[in-house]
Amino acid sequence: MGIIGCGYWGQNLVRNFFEASSSTVTHICDLDAERLATIGRRYPTTAGVTDYQELLSNPDVDGVCIATAASTHYGIAREALRAGKHVWVEKPLALLASEARELTELASERSRVLMVDHTFVFTSAVQRMKESIDSEELGKLLYYDSVRVNLGLYSHDVNVIWDLGPHDFSMIDYLLPYRPVAVSAVGACQIGAGSRESQAYVTLEFAENLIAHFHVNWLAPVKIRLATVCGTKRMIVFDDTMMDEKVKIYDRGIEVNDSPDDRTRMLVEYRTGDMYAPKLAQTEALSVAARHFADCVAGNATPISGGEAGTRVVAMLEAAQRSLNKGGRREEILYT
């Protein structure tokens, strides 16, 4: 593997692909020579370069991870696929759904693996949530709600929806049996003149009387990572900031019956049953994802977060951006 971009997230990729038994990192690439030297001292068997073309032209590099600015993902990924490399791309896959589709089709034509770093779908917490949803343990799904806020890290090439939103969009795409059909989004630019939106509220509409809503923010005093999925039978709360008991399943809800005396009135009964926290594996999600990527390259698996999933997420992001630009107007999500 070669890692292109060794900033905050790229260094995590170096560590996980280097430590995985099914892969190793032979090359690291970054424009910052001092950063390359620092990482090189930690991983002395890696070769550090400042031009990613050296990785693409090297026949000994089977695949590359792209952890550069979001606006560069499409261009570098396209070059890497054309060079015959398997490609892992940090989210989002691209800034246009048409570009994401092009990359997906190119990977298929070249028989290369294209995988998007939708890290949360590889967490044991989200995997457990999916088990509950797929088994219909929650009953009929009613809503998905999320708060994803913190102080920074401010991105200079995309707004907060494109930075933090892919986490919820990818979780929704992975967890829910339905695809959203439309989106509305409002936000505010509050960091300085010419800045991008630093906070936003996004609402997804489904044809199946289901609603999803999330709040993303770079200007919060505390870090919150809280997602709730509510069904008619049970509810799940996922708090990623917790060391233990990240997932809690509540046997709570309401039951509605018609009044026997007055059909215009409803009788509402509240159910407050037990809560339990299932035991979850402690394996780092990025480590699971790195092994999965290697399995896909070996032909033993199909990417959970492949180009198709990445394209759907970009289509949601693109529609949210259109809504944001139009003051929150409802926008249909164009998957094709």
TALIN-V187663 format. One record per residue. RES is the residue in one letter. PHI is phi as a letter, one per 30 degrees, with the letter a starting at -180 (* if undefined). D_CENTER is the distance of its C-alpha to the mean C-alpha in Angstrom with 2 decimals. Layout:
BEGIN
res	phi	d_center
RES	PHI	D_CENTER
RES	PHI	D_CENTER
END
This chain:
BEGIN
res	phi	d_center
M	*	21.82
G	b	21.87
I	c	19.39
I	c	19.41
G	j	18.71
C	c	19.51
G	d	18.54
Y	e	16.67
W	d	13.66
G	e	15.86
Q	d	18.29
N	d	15.93
L	d	15.41
V	e	19.20
R	d	19.88
N	d	17.78
F	d	18.92
F	d	22.37
E	d	22.70
A	d	21.47
S	d	24.60
S	c	23.51
S	a	22.84
T	b	24.10
V	c	23.49
T	c	26.56
H	b	25.63
I	b	23.76
C	b	23.77
D	a	23.68
L	d	25.94
D	c	26.93
A	d	29.74
E	d	30.06
R	d	26.46
L	e	27.12
A	d	30.28
T	d	28.70
I	d	26.10
G	d	28.94
R	d	31.07
R	d	28.48
Y	b	27.97
P	d	31.40
T	d	31.01
T	c	28.41
A	c	29.67
G	c	28.49
V	b	28.61
T	c	27.92
D	c	27.70
Y	d	24.87
Q	d	27.39
E	d	29.07
L	d	26.15
L	d	26.03
S	c	29.80
N	d	30.01
P	d	30.63
D	d	29.82
V	c	26.13
D	d	24.39
G	b	20.82
V	b	19.00
C	c	15.77
I	c	15.10
A	b	13.98
T	c	15.98
A	e	15.79
A	e	13.43
S	d	16.68
T	c	17.80
H	e	15.04
Y	d	16.82
G	d	20.25
I	d	19.76
A	d	17.80
R	d	20.63
E	d	23.25
A	d	21.84
L	d	21.75
R	d	25.23
A	d	26.35
G	i	25.49
K	c	22.64
H	d	19.71
V	b	16.59
W	c	13.30
V	b	11.40
E	d	9.19
K	d	6.60
P	d	7.92
L	d	10.22
A	a	12.99
L	c	14.32
L	b	16.18
A	d	15.53
S	d	18.89
E	d	17.90
A	d	14.82
R	d	17.35
E	d	19.86
L	d	17.80
T	d	17.09
E	d	20.82
L	d	21.91
A	d	20.15
S	d	21.88
E	d	25.15
R	c	25.15
S	h	24.04
R	c	21.34
V	d	18.00
L	b	15.03
M	b	11.67
V	c	8.31
D	d	6.78
H	d	3.58
T	e	5.74
F	d	5.84
V	d	7.06
F	c	9.68
T	d	10.98
S	d	14.39
A	d	13.81
V	d	11.26
Q	d	13.49
R	d	16.42
M	d	15.18
K	d	14.83
E	e	18.36
S	d	19.71
I	d	18.40
D	d	19.53
S	d	22.85
E	i	23.37
E	d	24.09
L	d	22.81
G	i	25.01
K	d	24.23
L	d	20.94
L	c	21.67
Y	a	18.71
Y	b	15.21
D	b	15.34
S	b	13.22
V	b	14.28
R	b	12.11
V	b	14.90
N	a	16.61
L	c	19.21
G	i	17.65
L	d	16.39
Y	d	17.59
S	c	16.37
H	c	19.29
D	c	17.92
V	b	15.31
N	d	15.41
V	d	13.43
I	d	11.67
W	d	10.37
D	d	9.68
L	c	8.24
G	e	7.65
P	e	4.48
H	d	3.23
D	d	6.19
F	e	6.45
S	d	4.33
M	d	6.28
I	d	9.14
D	d	9.26
Y	d	9.43
L	d	11.64
L	d	13.97
P	d	16.82
Y	c	17.04
R	c	15.40
P	d	15.81
V	c	18.70
A	a	18.83
V	b	17.36
S	b	19.14
A	b	18.12
V	b	20.36
G	a	20.05
A	b	22.38
C	c	23.09
Q	b	24.82
I	c	24.65
G	l	27.42
A	e	29.05
G	i	26.89
S	d	23.65
R	c	20.42
E	e	19.15
S	c	18.42
Q	b	17.73
A	a	16.92
Y	b	17.05
V	b	15.31
T	b	16.76
L	c	15.86
E	c	18.91
F	c	19.42
A	d	22.72
E	c	22.99
N	h	23.96
L	b	20.52
I	b	18.81
A	b	15.42
H	b	15.45
F	b	13.56
H	c	14.87
V	b	13.32
N	a	15.92
W	c	16.90
L	c	20.43
A	c	20.41
P	d	22.99
V	b	20.91
K	c	17.40
I	b	16.13
R	b	13.05
L	b	14.42
A	b	13.33
T	b	16.16
V	c	16.65
C	c	20.31
G	b	22.57
T	d	26.32
K	c	27.02
R	b	24.58
M	b	21.74
I	c	18.87
V	c	17.81
F	c	14.98
D	c	15.77
D	d	13.77
T	d	16.57
M	d	19.13
M	d	20.57
D	b	21.83
E	h	21.36
K	d	17.67
V	c	17.97
K	b	21.06
I	c	22.35
Y	c	25.03
D	d	27.83
R	b	28.40
G	l	28.86
I	b	31.69
E	b	34.15
V	c	36.03
N	b	39.49
D	d	42.14
S	d	45.09
P	d	48.12
D	c	50.37
D	b	48.43
R	d	46.06
T	d	44.72
R	c	43.37
M	c	40.50
L	c	40.65
V	c	37.42
E	c	37.12
Y	c	34.50
R	c	33.31
T	b	32.49
G	d	32.11
D	d	30.71
M	c	27.43
Y	b	26.23
A	c	23.55
P	d	22.82
K	d	23.02
L	c	19.78
A	d	19.63
Q	c	19.28
T	d	17.85
E	d	15.24
A	e	11.86
L	d	11.92
S	d	15.40
V	d	14.57
A	d	12.10
A	d	14.91
R	d	17.48
H	d	15.69
F	d	15.57
A	d	19.25
D	d	20.10
C	d	18.80
V	d	20.90
A	d	23.78
G	i	23.53
N	c	23.03
A	a	19.65
T	c	17.49
P	e	13.86
I	d	11.59
S	c	8.83
G	d	11.70
G	d	12.76
E	d	13.32
A	d	9.86
G	d	8.75
T	d	11.84
R	d	11.33
V	d	8.22
V	d	10.53
A	d	13.35
M	d	12.01
L	d	11.45
E	d	14.87
A	d	16.53
A	d	15.39
Q	d	16.88
R	d	20.00
S	d	20.41
L	d	20.07
N	d	22.69
K	c	24.93
G	i	24.99
G	j	22.74
R	d	24.31
R	d	22.77
E	b	21.20
E	d	20.69
I	c	17.52
L	c	18.87
Y	d	17.19
T	b	20.21
END
